[in-house]
């Protein structure tokens, strides 16, 4: 689907977005703090992109949000949220991060998801990511940095492990 037929458009986050991004993360992630591989980051301060519905009022909520961080030749996608499945929002946000990573000369785009998030595992693999590691019991350590992480996840699956996926660029 090309840009002219989409129901939304993608734009980079700017400093004026930080407040709504913080509220969005509090609502969807329980905090602005994002923990990945034993490190804590503040998601509302990271670079990212938002998907906005075309012809929506200025105060309309975003159709999606992605945040990422670049370190050396690697880009980690930190968060990805799509408010409407099946519209291509998640795919467009991944493509935006992929392009930003390539422009920054990154060789690897990677992410962490949790063992309960079966929909994410399917989605990311359909979009070219491959499983590279399971970090067993990583969420026990992550809870020390972010106590809001629940013990039970989607479909009452115990939240234990971080699953790492990557795409070589």
C-alpha positions, 0 to 999 in steps of 0.5 A: 500500500503506498503513502497516498492510499494509506489512512495514516501518515508517519512522522518523526517524533519531536520535542513537543511530542514528549508529553503525550508520548509519556502519557501513552507509555504510562497507559500502554507500558505501565511507565515511561521506563523501558527495560531491555537486557538489564538496562533501563531507558526512558521511552518518552525521551527516545527518538521515534515515529508516530502514525497519525490518522489522515484528516483526524482532529489535532487532538486525536490519539495516534494510530501508532508509536515506535521508539528506538535507540541507536548504539554504534552499528546497532539499532534497537526497536524499544517499543511498538504500538499499533492502535488498529491491527490490519491497517499496516501501521505496525509495518509502516513504523518498522519501515520508518525505523529500518530506514532511520537505522540504515541512514545511521549506517546500522548493520543490525535492527533488533528488539526484545519481546517477552515469552507471552507475546505470541502475536508479536513473535508472529508479527516480527517474523512475518516482517523479516526478523529472526529469533536469535536468543532466549534470555531465560528468567530475564524478567526477574532481573528486569522487575528490579528496575521496573517493578510494574512488570507483572508476573502474568502476561497475555493469556495467563502465561507467566512472564519470565523470558526475554526473546531477542529477534533481529534483522540484518541491514 
